[in-house]
Amino acid sequence: KPFIDSNTFGGAFNFCLPPAMAMWRSTLGLALWARAAAQNLHSAPQWDMDWDGCTSVILGRRATADGSAMASHSNDCADCDWRMAYIAARDYPEGAMRTVYDGAWGQYPRLVDPHRSPLLTAGAGINASQVTGYIPQVRHTFALWENSYGLMNEKGLAFGESTCSAHLVGTSTLQGGDAIFAIRQLMPIALERCETARCAIRTMGGLAAKYGFYGEDPGNGGAGESVQIVDRQGEAWVFEISGGLPSSKCPAKWKGQCGALWGAARVPDDHVAVVANNFIIREVDPEDTDNFMVHPGLFELAQEAGLWDGKGKFDWLKIMTPDIRSSSYNPLLPPIPMYTTIRMWWVFRSFAPSQKLEITTDAYAFPFSTPVDRAVTLEEMMDVHRTHYEGTEFDMRLGALAGPFQSPNRVEGGAGMAAFPGQFARSPSIGRTSYTQVSQTGPAAEPAVWFSPDCSASSVFVPFFAKALTGAGGGKFDVATFGVGSMKEFSFTDGLPPAWWAFDFVANWMELSYKNMSETYVYPKVQRTQREIIAAAQDAVAKASRSDEPARVLADEQTRLQRRITEDWWQFAAMLIVRYNDYFFNFGPDAPQKAAPIGYPPFWLEMVGFGSESYYPTWFARTPEVPSLLAAPERALAELTAAHPPSLTSQRSADSLAGAPRGP
């Protein structure tokens, strides 16, 4: 027999040892291996999931099929509190103060403030939220829908969000600095006080400049924020902000306004813009007040900070944030510019293919926004968040990292990436998504937040209407399924579990047999159910328009739809448990008495060199050779990359390949 070294961690193979000694060595070896693995886990640089990384898309009102302005946000956060909350409108006495809480904290409970909402109570051992400061309260605040971030208020003002890098880093009062605002607190304050995007920009910019701004994530990588804003008038804006100058360096002229630098640019009505963890505003013209709003001292303070020499045009992207090719969003990783640019390329390519924007690592190569080729529907806006570059050379269902069952999800962080730094494709849909929302507003639309729990590829959006925040609507929604619970706790026996857990379970269960499960069941059901929910919401809007109590009609209908989708998805999850138990396809509708093996796909066994001696552990190295047994459409895609190693100056689209699937 071949000699197997049994000294490594005591040896998993003991061919050369007596049985009793072999058992002792195996037991000791397992203990030593576990200890070594634990030590490796704790000693290696860790992926700190405080770095989230969200994707946001914004469309002007002439860029959409129904004339609404839209802003989206995938909150790609592995540990965020995903509960929806109704924040009621309120009146306050003269001289009242508003508490500002730590905006960097997003876990459950994200906020302990039962006065703000009865749902925002203590939990998980956290009895109080940390306070960063206080500001004067206004006499009246509007009602709003709020999650980890402020979403939409009763006036139809709505936000998206994406954390970005920035040169100027603010420091919270909790960390010894003088800044009290992170974006998680600025956004809801703007929703409480404003009806329009322009008011929101002035409010957030003014408060941050006066009281100081700090990033949600540590260091330069998370020092900036981009907020996408749409309002009932149909205007669409991108607001971007960073830390400011410390008091010691603030010129006397700007005392009390050095706490943040900010700028905002309007998205043209027929354009699309996308933010993927990097600023996108380009040349700023403060004189063009129709299309730009900026900190009044932006130019002078940028020079004082050493960011600009005062010559030429002020290119916000180039001046205010590091080049992603040489800096890192997450300081534990080397620069991964494609983390940003591939998402930007994909959104522009999806909605404006005629622009022929090329894939590149250079964020400066992309415009702030671009005209859409045709009007985008609500479903298409939702669908762009469900994708993994299907049908292109970056198709995440292909290659070794997709595994034998062709999952588009990638396992981030850990000791492996610390030991072998690199970058894989980062898609709009990602496993660690807390929720995705598409906010729809404007003069031609009934304003609503469309909200989908967990991973967007396998989730369904349900409406939360702005009008339901008012009058007889009273902020009614299905609290039991969308307003309670956390990812810190789960129970099979305590009533109907929240919607988030239903979608999260299905998303994780899909990894058992992703290709089969997604194509046979999950993706078709997502699309079918989404169409039904949208149609039901449209019927509700029509019914509300004929009612004396439209707010009540919309509140009742959204509550019904929220409960319906939760019950439906738990039933769906139960079916999938049976159908895919133990890597078999069990008792399907065409063979209700049969459990059929799914097995490894032929291309995978070919790729790993499966053969008559595969009882030995075997390994394989990277190769451009595509397995011959890969399905024909997928093989054509894979060969596109293999024949032309990805050059980031060309777009080699695979749209012309017949039969290439396009995602869910």
N, C-alpha and C positions, 0 to 999 in steps of 0.2 A: 504494500500500500504506500502511496506517496506520504512522505513525512510532512506533517502539519505542525508548525511551531506552536506549542501549547503554552509558551511562556508569556505571551501577550495577554495581559489582564487575566492570567490564569488559564486562558484557552477556552474557546467555545468548542473546539474540537479536541478530543482526547484519545486519538487513535493509539497513542504510544504509552498509555498509562493503564495500570490496573483499575478495574471498575471502582473500587472504594476510593482510591486516590483521585481518580478522574472526577467523581462526584464532589469530593472536597475541593479540588482545584476549580471546578466549575462554579461552585457556590462562592468561594472566595473571589474568583475572577469576576463574577457578576457584581459582587459588592464593591470591588475595586473599580470596576468600570463605571458603576453608578456614581461613586464618589468622584472619580475623575471627570465624569460628564458634568456633575454639579459644580465642581471647581471651575471647569471651563466656562460654564454658563455665567458664573458670578465674576470671573476674572476678565472675560472679554468685554469690550465696549458694548453697551446695550442700546438697542433701538428704543429710545424713549418715545412712547406713543403720545406724548404731549405734542409732538409734531404730527399734525393731521394731514393737511394738504387737500384742499377742496377744489372742485371744478365748478365754474359759474359761466352761464351763457346769458346774453341779453339781446333782445330783438326789439327794434323800433316798431311802431304801430303799423307802418306800411310794409313791413317785412313779414307780417303774419296774415294768415288766410282770413281771420275773423276781425282784423283791425285792432286787436288788442296789443298793448305793449307787454312783453314777457321778460321776466328775470328768473333764473334758476340757480340752485345751489345744492350740490351734493355734499353733505356734511360727512366727509370721509374720516371719521373719528372712531377709533377702536374702543374708547371707553366713555363716550359722551352720554349724557342724560337725554333720552329721546322722547320724553313726555310732552305732549301738547298741553298748553295752558291757555285759558281765557283770562285776559286781564281786563277788568271792567273799567269803564269811564268813571272819572271821579272829579269832584270839586274840592278845592283846598282853601283854607283861610289865608288871608294876607300874612306874609312872613313865614309860611311853612317851608321846611327844608326837605329835600329829597336825598335819601341815602344812596350812595354809590358803593356797590359791592365789588369784590375782586372779580374782574372779567377774565382772568386767565384760568379760572376753575370751571371745568365743564362736566365733571363726573356727577353721578347721582349722589345726593341731591345737588343739583347745580346751584340752587339758591334756596335758602331757608328764610322765607318771608310770607307767612300765612296771610298777612294783610294784603299783600299784592295779589295772591291767589290762594284759596284754601288748599290747593294741590301742592303748594310749595312748602312742605313741612319737613321736619327733621327726619333723618333716616340713615341707615348703614353706618351708625355710630357718629354721624355728623349732626350736631345739634344747633350750630349757628354758622352763618356765612361771615367771612372776613370783610370788614368795611375799609374802603380806601379813602373815603371822604364824604363830604356833603356839599350840595349846591342848592341855591334857592329854587323852590318849587313854583310852578306856574299855577294859575288859579283853576284851570280845567285841563284834564288830560283825556285823550281819546282811548277808546277800547281797542284791543289788539289781540291777535293770535301770536303766541310766543312759544318757541321751543328752546333749543340751545342758543338760538339767536332770535331776535325779533323778526317776524315774518311779514305780517300785513296788518294795517289798522282799519278801522271802520270807514275811513275815507278812501280806501283803495290804494293807499301808498304802500309799496312793497319793496323788499330788499332781497338780494343775494349777497354772498360773501366768499372771499378767498384770501387766506393769509399769504403774505408776500415777504420777500427779503427787503431790507432797507439799510442804508448807510447809518442813519441816525437812530440810535437806540434809546428809548425812554426807560425809566426805572420806576416801578410802582412805589408808593408810599410804604407798602408792606416790606419792600426790599431796601429801604433806606433812601429812596428817591423822593421826588415831589410830584409824580404823575398819579392821578386818581382814575383815569379812564383807559380801559381797553375797549376794543370794538364791541365786545359782547354786552357792554353797558351803554355805549353810545347809540347803538342801533335802536334799542327799545325807547330810549329817551326821545329820539327823533320821531318815532312812531307815536309816542304819547302827545307830542306837541305840534306835529306838522300835517298838512294836507297835501303838500306838493314836494316834488323832488328837490326843487331849489331851496325850499325852506329846510328840508332835511340836511342838505349840504351845508347851508349856513349854520344850522344848529350844531351838527357834529363837528364841523371845522372850528367854529367859534368856541365851543366848550372845551375841545381838546387843546386848542392854542392857549386858552386861559388857565385850565386846570391840569394840563399835562396828559400826554398819551404814552402808553407802553404797549408792547406787542404781547400777543397771547403766548407765543412760543419764545424760547430763550434766544438771546443773542441777535446778531444781524439777520439770521435766517428767518426769524418770525417777528421782526421789528416793524413791519409794514402791514397794511391791510388795503384790500380793494373791495368796495361795496358797490353793488349794481342796484340801481334805483329806478323804479318805474312808478308812475302815478296815474290818477284818474284822468288827467288831461292828455295822457298818451305820451308824455315825455319820458325819455330813457337816458340815464346818466351813469357814468362811472366815476365814483369818488375814491380817491386814493390818499393815504395818509401814512406818515411815519412819525417817529419821535422828533423832538425839537432840539433846541439848544439849551444846555444847562444855564441856570440863572446867572452863574458867574461869567458867562460868555454872551449873555443877551444884551444887545445894544440898548441904551437908555430909551431910544425912540420906540422900541418894541417891547418894553417891559410889560409883563402881563399877557404877552401874545407869543412867547417863545416856546410854549409847551408842546407844540406840534407844527409840522409843515404839511400842508395839504393842497390838493388840486382836484378839479373835477372837469370832465369833458362830456359833452352831450353826444349820444349815439344818434347819427342821422336816422330819420324815420324809416328808411328802407334798408338799413344796415343790420348786420350781426356783429357782435363782439364776444370774445371769450377770454376769461381770466383763468389761468392754471398755475397759481402760486408764483406769479411774477407780475409786476406792474405792466400796464399796457399803454397808458397815456403817453403821447409823444410831444410834439411841439405845442407849447402853451402860449396862448395869446390873450392876456388879461383884458385887452381892449375890445375883444370880441365877446361881449357879455351874453350874446345869444347862445354861444357854444362853449364857453369856459367860465369857470369860477375858481378862484385861487385865494390862498392866504394873502392878505394885503401886503405882507412883507416878504413874500416868497423869494423874490430875486435877491433882495439884500441879505436875507438870512442864509440863503444857500451859499452866497459868497462868504459870509462871516464864518460859516461852518467849513469852508474850504472845499465845497463840492463843485463850485462853478467859478469860472474866471470872469464872468460878466460879458463875455464876447459871444456874438452870434445868437442864434435862437435858443430858447430854453427847452431842451428835449428832456421831459420829465423822466422817462425810462432810463436814459443814459446817465442822467445826473443824480437821480435819487436812489438808485438801487444798484448793487453790484452786478457784474456780468455773470450770468449763470454758468458760463463756460469755465469760469475760474473760481467761483464761489459756490458754497453748498447751502441749500435750504436746511438740511440737517447736518450739524457739525460733526456727527459721528460717521458721516459718509463723505466720500470724495464728491466733486461736482458731478451732477447727473443732469445735464441740460435737457436731455430728451424727456425727462420727467415732466417738463413744462411744454416743450415745443411740439411733441408728438400729439398732445391733446389739442393744442391750438390748430395745428395742421389739419387734424381730423374734423374739427367742427367747421372750419372754413371750407374744407373739401366737401363736407356733407351738405352745406347750405349755399356755398358759392363756388362750385367746381370750375366755373368758367374763368375764375381768377387765376387758376393754375398755380396756386402758391405751392412752393416746393418744401419738402421736408428738410429740416436743417437743425443744427444745434444752436444757431444764432437767433436769439429772440428779437434782435433788432431788424431782422428780415421781414417780420410780420407787421402789417398795418394795425393801427388802433382798432379799426373796424373795416368792413367791406360790404358792398351791396349784396343782397341775396339774389340768387338766380330766379327764384320763384317764391311766392308766399309760403311760409312755413305754417303747418297746422300744429295744433296743440299736441296731438299724438306724436308728431315728428320731433317736437321739442322734448317730449318725454323719452322717445326712443333713442335720441342721441346720447342720453345718459345711460342707456342699457347696452352699449356697444363695447367691443374689444378689437376694433380694427378688422372686422370680418371682411373678407374679400380683398385684402391687401397683403403686401409682403410682410406686414407686421401682425398678421392674424395670430392672436394669442392662443388659439385652439391648436396650433401646430408647434412641432418641435419638442425636444426632450423635456423642457420645463412644463409643458402641458400634461406630461405623464401619459400613461396608457389610455386613459379615458378622456383625454383631450380637454381638460379643464382650462379655461382662460384665466383663472385666478392664479396669482403668484403669492408665495409665502414670503413676507417681507421680514427684514431684520435678522436678529439673532447672531450667534457666533459665526455662522457660515459667511454671512455678508461682511462681518468684521474681518474674517480671515481672507476672503476672496472678494474684494470690492468690485463692483460693476454696476450695470444698470440693465434691467429688462424693461419691456414696454410697460408704461403706466396708462391704463385705460380709463375712460370716464366711469365705467362700472368697476367697482372694486369691492372685495369681500368685506373690508372693515367699514363700510358705509353705515353711519348711524341712521340717516334718512336722506332722501332727496326731495326737494320741493321745486315746483314750477309755479310762480306767481303770475297771474293773468289779470290785467287791469286795463283801464283806458275808457274813453267815451263810448266805445262800441261794445263793451263787454261787461258782464256781471262780474265784478272783482272777486277773485277766489284764489286761495292757496291750494294747489294740488300737491298732496303729501303722500310719499311712499316710504314705508318703513324698511330699514335694512338695505341690502344690496339691490340696486335698481334693476339689474338684469332680470331678476326673478321676483320683482315686486310690482304692485299695482298702486297707482295714484288715486286718492280719494279727495273730494273737495272739502274745504273749509271756507265758506262764503263770508266775505266782509260784512254783508248786510245782516248775517246771523249774529253779529256782535251787537246789534242795535235793537232797541224797542222790544217787541215781543219775542225776538230771537234769543235775547238774554245770554248769548254765548253758549247756547246748548250744543253739545256734541257728545259722542259716546265715550264718556270718561273712562269707563271700565276697560275699554280696549285700546284707547289712544292717550289717556291721561294719567294712568297709574302704571306702576311697575318699574323695573330697572334691569340692566344686564348683570347686576350683582346678585340677583336672586331669581329662582324659577321654581314653579311647582306644577306637577301634573294633576294634583288633587284639589287645588284650591279654586274651584270654579273655572270659568273660561279664561285662559291666559291671554295676556295682551297681544295685539296684532303684531308688534315687533317680533315677539318670540315665534309666532307662526311663520313669518317670512324668513326669519333668521334660521329656523330649523330646516326649512325646505332648502335654503341656499347652501347650508352645510351638508345636508343629506345628499344633495346633487353630486358632491365630490366622489361618492361611491361609484357612480357611472355617469359622468357628466354629459357626455355626448348623447348617450341613449336617453337619459332622463330629460335633458333639456329639449331635444328635438321631438321626442315622443309625447311628452306631457307638459313640461313647465312652460316653455316659450309659447306654444300654441294657446295654453290657458291664460297666460299673461295678456297676450294680445286680444283674445276673445273677451276676457273679463274687462279689460280696460275700455274696449269699445262699448260694452254694456254700461259701465259706470258713467262714461262720458254722456251716453245717450240719456241715461236716467237723470243726470244732472241738468242736461239741456231741457228735458221735460219739466223738471222742477222749476227752472228759471221761467219757463213759459207759464207754468201754473201760478208762480208767484206774481207774475206781471198782471194777472187777472184777479188777484186776491186783495182784500182789504188789509191783510196782515202778511205782506211778502216776507218779512224777516222770519216770522214763525214757520212759514212754508219751507223756506230754505234751511232753517235750523233743523226742522223735523226730518227733512229728506237727507241732509248730510249725516245725521245721526243714524238713520236707517241704513244708509250705504256703508257707513263705517262698521256697524255691527255685522252687516251682511258679509263684507269682505273678510272679516276676522273669522267668523264661523265657517265660511266657505274654505278659507285657507287651512284651517285646522283639519277639516274633513279631507282636504286634498293631501295634507301631510300624512294623515293616517293611511290613506290609500297608497302613497309612495313608500311608506314603511313596509307594507305588505309586498308591494310589487317588486321592490329591489332588495329585499332582505337577503343577507349572506351572499351578495354578488350574483344572485340569480334573478331572472325575470319570472316572477311567480304569479301564476293563476291569472294571466291576462285575459282580456275580453274575448280573444279568439281561441284561447285554450284554457278555460277556467279550471281544469283539473291537472294542469301541468306546471312544473317548475323547471324552466329551461336555463342552462348555464349561459352566462354572458361571456365569460372568459376574457383573456387578454386579446386585443385585436391583432390580426396577423402582422401588420406593419410594426407593431411594438416588439413582437417576438423576433421578427427579422432584424430589427435594429439592435436588440441586445444580444443577438447571436444565440438564441435559444437552440438547444440541441440535446443530444442523447446524454451529455454529461453536465447538464445544467443543474444537477443536484449540488455541484460546487458553486459557491458564490462567484459570479463573474462581473466584470466591469466594462464600461465602454467610454471612449474618449470622444470629444467633439469632432464632428466630421460634416462636411457640406453635402455628403452623399444622402440623397433622399431615399427612404425605403421604397422598394418597388411595389410593395403591397399596400401602400397608402391609397385611399380612395382617389379616383382620377381627378376630380375637381380640386381636392386638397393637395394632391401631388403637383398639379400644375402651379398652384400658388407657392408651394414649398420650393419647387425648382426655380421659380422666378428669383428668389433670394439666393439660392445655391449657385445659380449660374452668374448672377450679378451681385456679389457681396454688397450689402447696403451702402451705397454712397449717399451721404446726406445732402447732396446738392441736386438730386434728381427725385422725381416723384413716382417712378415706376408703379403706377396703379395697375390693379388686376381686374378692374371692372369688366374688361372685355372677355374675361374667362367665363365661358358659359357654364352655368350650374353652380357657380361659387355662391354659397349661402351668404346672406347679408346680416345675420344676427337675429335677435328675437323679434 
